[in-house]
Amino acid sequence: MLTATLPPETRGDFAAGGYAYDSQDVALASLADLDLLRAVARLRMPVWWINGALDQLRVNEELFRRLSPHSELIVVPRTTHLLPAMRPEVFNAMLSLAVATLQRDADVPGR
């Protein structure tokens, strides 16, 4: 499975236990009390929704983008929910661009 989905440079991390399967139940249970739509609508900072095109959790991405007025949706081709592990160079480039955008906007008066 790792060979089929992850590039060689990230396989070792996953094989060594780099994914916290044992914490999933706690993390997912904590979402039960979260009013996600209300929480997303309250966002006032720039948000980038970065999803893999093959991500099984993309069902509400357009809704989230519409609810958060300062957001953009970026969909990365040939990638699942494991975007940072499957395509680390693309994900890191997205993060670098996000940081550069925030820095640029911080230097603009009135923003």
Steps between C-alpha positions, in 0.01 A plus 500: 500500500774749589684429177186563294400828662802673653824627350821332624599796718189473722450122514745451785316745725170320451657156533658611828162594643477858374122491500329505839225246439444461875399865537236498225212394722564781748549758226187399310290483817601857585337614175158376612435819699639735236258706294729494199293723273474770765870470581601533134267799450670680791842490333619851418859427403621378162437127461632265237309175467764272345361160404615206299283437194448140618434594864193322634423797731443758222122482528457847661794688354290741289268566795797575727645734240172689469458524879847645552510821295879534510576153368621321192460140397804327355465143374820306434471235225598133550491531879281362782445623855868420562609799291799600720636145488415417139620825343715676761667729247162630382366539853815683614478731199139578594603581857783721378261685270249543783769646728625734224141613432437573868827689529421705191150580624634600842711768330200652318335788691135436580526123496 
